[in-house]
Amino acid sequence: MTTTKATILIDAREFVPERRTGIARVLEGLIDALQQSVGIGLLILAVKSSESIPGRLCNRDNIKPEIVDSSLLRSEHQLSVLSGLKVDLFISPYPKLPLFGCRCKAVNIVHDVLDLTHPAYKKRAKAYFDTWRLKRALRRADLSWYDSQWSLDQTRIYADLVGKKPKVRYPGLDDRFVPDRSEKDPSVWKKHGLQKGYILALGNGLPHKNLGVLLEIAGQLPRQIVLAGVSSRNQMYWTARYLSDTAVWLHYVPDEDLPSLLRGAFCLVQPSTAEGYGYPPLEAMACGIPAVISGIPVLRETTGNNAIAAEEDKPERWLEALRALENKAFYREQVEKGLRWVEPLKGRKAWLCYVSDVEELLKMN
């Protein structure tokens, strides 16, 4: 049993300036919560640059950046070395551990295995290497977190194992996502050329995001569809397949603009054919905005069936769902259901189960 405060090394390479992914959201919330634990003395964040650490984690006495190389092999080697330098626990936000071994207790997070199982990605050569790393990590890790029961079940089907100690933990939401209007909201809408009341989709626009179902119905809606966070390259993928001149594409939205962007929306749509968790519907609910999701099991699970579900391959169902929301009484009902569902996921309290898992693991001989 440990008698002194623990030192934890965290792979924080996901922190990149001007790019806040879902994994980065998980990292930030987890680190913030772990920093408050009385049993943890030091959190070492392995990052590519100290400037990449989110502002709210900076200038904390027990958080120390450790700069690692930008190249894959060198950084993986550095992580392996660091894990053996008086470190009690290594946490990986990925379904893998350091390529050259981990010399202390280890935790990894499996958000999903869609890049290994989805038809659009599974035939890539890299998928075979990633599969090897996934199975290797699950055999080695002392604890594996899963973002959803769906992710755990899919991992078991695909890899035929889920780790020594698998736990489903739902990532928390940043407490910036609130329904109360901010003074800066109108300026954010104006900056992006938007007027309040649009239909918003958030995400990178990769094939599994299934944006085609929205582009097919864009011209039949009285409201503008805004597709935010889609790169120019991914936009070309969709516009080559669907001719729509009514959708608005926002290639980059600063992270600080997201709450305002959500509060300006009529609703949030997420027509994905696969996900591991799905932050946008939950963030929308926290902002008092209804969500319309594809009826895939994972999104039903993580929204607690409190979002409107439509079949991902039937555009007419999406049209029906969006038209139903024009009924004010039904709209208010969806808002209230969403706010109730996300309340336990908001702020630091949502991460307490993660902290308890870590504290328990550190007490083990």
C-alpha atoms as one frame of an Amber mdcrd trajectory, in Angstrom:
protein
   0.000   0.000   0.000   1.323   3.423  -0.897   2.166   5.675   2.073   3.321
   8.771   0.174   1.563  10.861  -2.409   1.589   9.304  -5.858   3.220  10.582
  -9.020   1.202  10.040 -12.196   2.515  10.328 -15.744  -0.148  11.157 -18.353
   0.227  10.947 -22.116  -1.092  14.423 -22.972   0.076  14.639 -26.587  -3.561
  15.086 -27.565  -3.320  18.679 -26.338  -2.650  20.687 -29.477  -3.150  24.463
 -29.806  -6.307  25.406 -31.718  -7.542  21.812 -31.861  -9.652  20.421 -29.043
 -10.742  16.887 -29.796 -13.067  14.685 -27.766 -10.016  12.918 -26.340  -8.570
  16.280 -25.317 -11.861  17.065 -23.553 -11.580  13.809 -21.608  -7.970  14.543
 -20.713  -8.681  18.050 -19.480 -11.579  17.005 -17.259  -9.707  14.004 -15.886
  -6.528  15.956 -15.107  -8.500  18.734 -13.424 -10.227  16.191 -11.163  -7.059
  14.187 -10.389  -5.266  17.383  -9.434  -7.707  17.757  -6.520  -7.060  14.285
  -5.074  -5.286  14.401  -1.714  -3.495  11.143  -2.538  -1.814  12.473  -5.680
   1.316  14.558  -5.317   2.393  15.261  -8.894   0.858  15.000 -12.349   3.443
  14.901 -15.130   1.939  15.776 -18.505   3.853  14.477 -21.509   3.203  17.160
 -24.133   4.793  18.335 -27.378   5.009  21.908 -26.051   4.140  23.620 -22.782
   1.976  26.094 -24.733  -0.391  23.269 -25.648  -1.616  22.761 -22.075  -5.164
  24.184 -21.648  -5.270  27.475 -19.782  -7.183  26.241 -16.766  -4.525  23.587
 -16.086  -1.616  26.028 -16.220   0.128  27.443 -13.151  -0.966  24.641 -10.839
   1.711  23.604  -8.383   1.267  19.857  -8.799   1.057  19.807 -12.604   4.356
  19.626 -14.450   4.841  19.537 -18.241   7.385  17.140 -19.698   8.243  17.923
 -23.311   8.449  14.931 -25.630   9.567  14.771 -29.232   7.072  15.335 -32.034
   8.100  12.161 -33.874   6.193   8.965 -33.052   9.075   6.602 -32.259  11.078
   9.096 -30.207   8.096  10.205 -28.170   7.041   6.584 -27.566  10.560   5.795
 -26.352  10.533   8.841 -24.068   7.223   7.756 -22.541   8.650   4.328 -21.804
  11.704   5.837 -20.118   9.627   8.324 -18.118   7.337   5.553 -16.861  10.322
   4.042 -15.034  11.488   7.237 -13.290   9.766   7.072  -9.886   6.317   7.104
 -11.450   3.490   5.234  -9.717   0.987   5.198 -12.571   0.857   5.874 -16.296
  -2.435   6.986 -17.886  -2.978   6.730 -21.632  -6.051   8.432 -23.157  -5.765
   6.010 -26.069  -6.418   2.266 -26.595  -2.655   1.713 -26.413   0.342   2.026
 -24.091   3.947   3.141 -24.794   5.301   1.199 -27.729   8.550   0.275 -25.936
   6.913  -0.865 -22.724   5.507   0.640 -19.542   7.509   0.292 -16.317   4.784
   1.089 -13.783   1.090   0.463 -13.265  -0.973   1.528 -16.250  -4.468   2.675
 -17.210  -5.714   3.136 -20.757  -8.948   4.447 -22.244 -10.844   2.814 -25.091
 -13.153   5.424 -26.581 -14.193   3.186 -29.472 -12.856   0.710 -32.012 -14.623
   2.218 -35.012 -11.347   2.971 -36.808 -10.715  -0.780 -36.716 -14.230  -2.003
 -37.530 -15.936   0.640 -39.673 -16.007  -0.282 -43.398 -14.469   3.079 -44.333
 -11.337   2.508 -42.244 -10.782  -1.137 -41.333  -8.862  -2.067 -44.485  -6.120
   0.488 -43.901  -2.668  -0.987 -43.289  -2.443   1.021 -40.049  -5.497  -0.812
 -38.706  -3.445  -4.002 -38.306  -0.789  -2.187 -36.284  -3.431  -0.466 -34.155
  -5.154  -3.786 -33.503  -1.879  -5.233 -32.246  -1.375  -2.234 -29.937  -4.951
  -2.459 -28.645  -4.669  -6.141 -27.708  -1.213  -5.614 -26.226  -2.482  -2.731
 -24.070  -5.538  -4.638 -22.846  -3.336  -7.528 -21.729  -0.869  -5.211 -19.974
  -3.028  -2.454 -18.426  -4.030  -2.755 -14.795  -7.293  -0.948 -15.566  -9.102
  -0.098 -18.822 -11.746   2.613 -18.985 -14.469   2.526 -21.642 -16.551   5.567
 -22.627 -19.685   3.442 -23.026 -20.983  -0.073 -22.568 -21.280  -0.163 -26.353
 -17.545   0.467 -26.744 -16.765  -2.273 -24.241 -19.054  -4.748 -26.003 -17.648
  -3.907 -29.436 -14.100  -4.278 -28.140 -14.932  -7.721 -26.754 -16.418  -8.781
 -30.094 -13.494  -7.425 -32.092 -10.507  -8.231 -29.880 -11.928 -11.131 -27.842
 -10.771  -9.412 -24.622 -11.531  -6.227 -22.684  -8.680  -6.029 -20.184  -7.957
  -7.208 -16.655 -10.219  -4.682 -14.979 -12.635  -3.044 -17.460 -14.885  -0.214
 -16.267 -17.454   1.865 -18.126 -17.104   5.525 -17.176 -19.027   8.320 -18.881
 -16.792  11.376 -19.455 -17.974  14.613 -17.887 -18.925  17.894 -19.522 -17.127
  21.189 -19.179 -19.157  23.504 -16.966 -18.943  26.217 -19.650 -21.864  24.499
 -21.378 -24.860  26.134 -19.715 -28.228  27.364 -21.013 -27.790  30.879 -19.677
 -27.081  33.320 -22.468 -23.683  35.039 -22.427 -23.047  38.634 -23.440 -20.615
  37.409 -26.078 -23.092  35.050 -27.785 -24.332  37.553 -30.422 -20.779  38.551
 -31.322 -19.831  34.889 -31.843 -22.821  34.351 -34.130 -21.946  37.481 -36.067
 -18.285  36.461 -36.373 -19.302  33.231 -38.085 -21.946  34.935 -40.240 -24.866
  33.221 -38.511 -28.307  34.223 -37.331 -29.828  32.467 -34.327 -32.040  29.465
 -35.078 -29.838  27.292 -37.313 -29.521  23.498 -37.220 -26.014  22.649 -36.055
 -23.788  19.631 -36.653 -20.401  19.461 -34.935 -17.574  17.154 -35.940 -14.667
  16.455 -38.244 -16.833  15.302 -41.155 -15.166  11.916 -41.628 -17.259   9.279
 -43.449 -18.786   7.812 -40.278 -20.258  11.240 -39.425 -22.817  10.519 -42.180
 -23.368  14.139 -43.222 -25.009  13.053 -46.455 -28.305  12.429 -44.684 -28.382
  16.137 -43.766 -27.254  17.396 -47.168 -30.076  15.450 -48.824 -32.741  17.346
 -46.883 -31.037  20.751 -46.534 -33.086  22.309 -49.303 -36.374  21.130 -47.745
 -35.868  22.869 -44.404 -36.822  26.422 -43.465 -33.707  26.629 -41.299 -30.050
  26.770 -42.267 -27.896  23.702 -41.666 -24.476  24.620 -40.268 -21.703  22.005
 -40.434 -18.968  23.122 -38.053 -15.488  21.684 -37.630 -15.324  19.977 -41.033
 -11.979  20.417 -42.780 -11.824  21.584 -46.406 -10.715  18.106 -47.429 -13.654
  16.411 -45.710 -16.054  19.013 -47.095 -14.897  18.049 -50.595 -15.639  14.393
 -49.772 -19.291  15.265 -49.092 -19.876  17.934 -51.739 -18.586  15.559 -54.413
 -21.394  13.180 -53.445 -24.228  15.551 -52.563 -25.123  18.731 -54.391 -26.320
  21.265 -51.828 -25.773  24.999 -51.934 -27.806  25.763 -48.807 -25.568  24.245
 -46.106 -23.021  26.464 -44.339 -19.558  25.017 -43.734 -17.413  26.322 -40.867
 -14.012  24.726 -41.207 -12.694  25.941 -37.879 -14.485  27.035 -34.728 -12.362
  28.105 -31.731 -13.097  26.015 -28.684 -14.131  29.069 -26.683 -16.890  29.743
 -29.248 -18.605  26.360 -28.905 -21.003  27.171 -26.021 -22.167  30.327 -27.810
 -22.485  28.446 -31.109 -24.671  25.842 -29.412 -26.850  28.405 -27.652 -27.542
  30.031 -31.000 -28.762  26.779 -32.541 -32.337  25.614 -32.892 -31.075  22.071
 -32.316 -28.002  19.862 -32.608 -27.916  16.982 -35.105 -25.584  13.986 -35.034
 -26.350  11.448 -37.761 -23.238   9.288 -37.188 -23.191   5.647 -38.211 -20.665
   4.901 -35.438 -19.373   6.623 -32.288 -17.716   5.729 -29.014 -19.413   8.344
 -26.841 -20.689  11.473 -28.585 -19.943  14.752 -26.830 -21.955  17.169 -29.062
 -25.483  15.932 -28.165 -24.649  16.122 -24.449 -23.055  19.560 -24.739 -26.131
  20.727 -26.646 -28.445  19.393 -23.931 -26.354  21.199 -21.304 -26.870  24.426
 -23.278 -30.638  23.910 -23.317 -30.739  22.800 -26.952 -32.515  19.595 -28.128
 -30.496  16.940 -29.917 -31.485  14.749 -32.847 -29.266  11.680 -33.117 -28.960
   8.603 -35.269 -30.582   5.644 -33.581 -27.357   3.698 -33.121 -27.079   1.953
 -29.721 -24.164   3.990 -28.384 -25.879   7.362 -28.865 -29.090   6.033 -27.345
 -27.030   4.847 -24.378 -25.020   7.987 -23.749 -28.018  10.316 -24.163 -30.195
   8.039 -22.026 -32.801   8.001 -24.801 -33.423  11.682 -24.063 -32.598  12.799
 -27.605 -34.803  12.339 -30.649 -33.569   9.349 -32.648 -33.835   8.951 -36.410
 -32.673   6.093 -38.626 -29.239   6.992 -39.924 -29.925   5.847 -43.497 -33.357
   7.443 -43.965 -33.275  11.197 -44.698 -37.066  11.382 -44.537 -36.956  10.398
 -40.850 -34.586  13.272 -40.156 -36.919  15.627 -41.928 -39.819  14.396 -39.771
 -37.808  14.751 -36.548 -36.698  18.290 -37.328 -40.201  19.320 -38.292 -41.572
  17.838 -35.055 -39.325  20.163 -33.068 -41.129  23.164 -34.534 -43.929  22.338
 -32.079 -43.139  24.613 -29.123 -44.537  22.310 -26.428 -42.602  19.323 -27.770
 -39.482  21.458 -28.091 -39.686  22.560 -24.419 -40.199  18.961 -23.340 -37.017
  17.887 -25.148 -35.054  20.757 -23.585 -36.185  19.803 -20.070 -35.399  16.108
 -20.597 -31.926  16.962 -21.836 -31.113  19.284 -18.940 -32.158  16.645 -16.401
 -30.072  13.954 -18.095 -26.799  15.886 -18.264 -26.906  17.355 -14.754 -24.836
  14.483 -13.185 -22.300  14.798 -16.033 -21.552  18.479 -15.510 -18.332  19.738
 -13.926 -15.862  18.064 -11.602 -18.403  15.785  -9.908 -18.683  13.710 -13.092
 -15.027  12.702 -12.789 -15.118  11.486  -9.182 -15.576   7.849 -10.233 -12.391
   8.093 -12.332 -10.510   9.530  -9.355 -11.830   6.758  -7.103 -10.659   4.133
  -9.606  -7.163   5.640  -9.622  -6.990   5.933  -5.844  -8.096   2.317  -5.483
  -5.544   1.131  -8.022  -2.726   2.973  -6.267  -3.588   1.265  -2.982  -3.158
  -2.186  -4.521   0.091  -4.039  -3.851
